Amino acid sequence: MHNKIALKLTLYFAAVLLVFALVVGGSFAHFFREHTVDIKSTELKQRAVRIAEVLSENAGWLEKRGGIANTRFISYINNITMEDVWVVNSDRELKLPQRMNHHMGMHRRMMHADTQAQVAPLKEFPRRSVTFEQLSDVTRNCVEQAFAGTVSVAEDFNPVREETMLCAAAPVYDENGAIQAAVLLHYPVQGLQSATWEGVRILLLSCAIALLLVSFLSVLFSWKFTRPLNRMKEVAQKMAEHDYTERCNIKQNDEIGALAATLDELGSRLLDADEAGRKLEKLRRSFIANISHELRTPVTVIRGSLEALNDKVVTDKEEVEQYYRQMLKESLFLQRLINDLLDLSRLQNTDFPIEKENINLCNVVQDAARASKQLGQKKGVHIDVKLDRNVYLMEGDYGRLRQMLMIFLDNSIKFSHEGGTVELRLLGDRLTVTDHGSGVKQEDLPYVFERFYKTRGEANKNGSGLGLAIAREIALRHNIKVSMESVPDEETAVIMILPPAGEDAENELRM
């Protein structure tokens, strides 16, 4: 058997059953024998009392014919009752029935015929008489109790019979009510032991059959028990080989079912983590490619301009000034790009703290609107601000929230038409920045907040592609849900769902 757990369970079941059989067999043998001895003792006492009553009723007749211990009468009673009847008179003389050995042998064979047990024949008595003193101490004590008027029974080794026997003694009364003799009845314990061992043999045979049955069932149940464990082992091995698609699919309302469900959940999470890792690796490579491209262009321009100036390719003063202005422009772009990268990296790092405090978001909105009006003057774009309240308290970083709004407003101004309007609205917990410029195509909307993603167009050619990504990270750090909706050439709106306002703001509204 290759399944070690199933083998162990089978052996455990067999061992438990074996111990159970031994304990039950031993207990059964002990209590069965005790119970059988008790029953036989009670029966022997009753027979002794009845025989004693017969002798008592015939006491007068026996006195005329040799006394109560008339051996012929005892033999007659012995033949009728099929009992081993002994009589002890008041002089402590032991009287045995005539031809006792013959009757006892026949009685024992008849007694054990129903059990079909092989019983050894009784040992023949010597022809000499057996005296009272030859009886065991226990037997003599029973006789003395009978002369005291008590019916008793005892188990002891009988030196006359040379075997362990039960003996019962009962008093025999004369016509005047005086005790004149004691009746002794004997029963060999060997017969009880034979019956006991027969019962134990049947019990052990039953246990052997039960052992075979339990062994078969234990193998079956062990296989059923270990099958889900083997399945979970296979799934775990697949996971170790980086295959997270395998599932246990075990439906059991027990600990094994719970373990299988946990293993399946682990597989799902590892699969998600693996996919996320692949996506992250893809993003990393894309980021490196994008940043390399963004850095290469201004560096190439600056280097080319410096080489031209250094090699005296350009000597005209006006052209030299133009080259200087171009290098300054590219340097500023590099500075902005590096600052944006640093901001984005810090914001994406959860360990990087944001200094939050209780602020009035309305003040942040007004501040960002005032600063953006100067940016809009170049294109004649008007910033229209409408707030439904004067106070909106929340936990936040004033500078970062202002930076987020400036990015959205700058982006809206950039894509607005000459003389257009950018609407800044606060209604309840909804803050929106809306422009009516060229808009964003539907296929571009899911990606506008990703790093280095830039829509095609003249207005966006000088962008770094990091502004909206930075704004989104600021929003996430303030529990603000941000999204973008757009209808090309009609309207584009950045929607910010704010966290609930503080209690002080609600009190302000009530006032």
Sequence and secondary structure as in RCSB ss.txt:
>XXXX:A:sequence
MHNKIALKLTLYFAAVLLVFALVVGGSFAHFFREHTVDIKSTELKQRAVRIAEVLSENAGWLEKRGGIANTRFIS
YINNITMEDVWVVNSDRELKLPQRMNHHMGMHRRMMHADTQAQVAPLKEFPRRSVTFEQLSDVTRNCVEQAFAGT
VSVAEDFNPVREETMLCAAAPVYDENGAIQAAVLLHYPVQGLQSATWEGVRILLLSCAIALLLVSFLSVLFSWKF
TRPLNRMKEVAQKMAEHDYTERCNIKQNDEIGALAATLDELGSRLLDADEAGRKLEKLRRSFIANISHELRTPVT
VIRGSLEALNDKVVTDKEEVEQYYRQMLKESLFLQRLINDLLDLSRLQNTDFPIEKENINLCNVVQDAARASKQL
GQKKGVHIDVKLDRNVYLMEGDYGRLRQMLMIFLDNSIKFSHEGGTVELRLLGDRLTVTDHGSGVKQEDLPYVFE
RFYKTRGEANKNGSGLGLAIAREIALRHNIKVSMESVPDEETAVIMILPPAGEDAENELRM
>XXXX:A:secstr
   HHHHHHHHHHHHHHHHHHHHHHHHHHHHHHHHHHHHHHHHHHHHHHHHHHHHHHTHHHHHTTT TT HHHHH
HHHHHHTSEEEEEETT  EE  TTHHHHHHHHHHHHTTTTT          SS   GGGS HHHHHHHHHHHTT 
 EEEEEEETTTTEEEEEEEEEEE TTS EEEEEEEEEEHHHHHHHHHHHHHHHHHHHHHHHHHHHHHHHHHHHHH
HHHHHHHHHHHHHHHTT          SSHHHHHHHHHHHHHHHHHHHHHHHHHHHHHHHHHHHHHHHHHHHHHH
HHHHHHHHHHTTS   HHHHHHHHHHHHHHHHHHHHHHHHHHHHHHHH TTS    EEEEHHHHHHHHHHHHHHH
HTTTT EEEEEES S  EEEE HHHHHHHHHHHHHHHHHHS TT EEEEEEETTEEEEEE SS   TTTGGGTTS
TT   SSGGGTT  S HHHHHHHHHHHTT EEEEEEETTTEEEEEEE     HHHHHHHH 
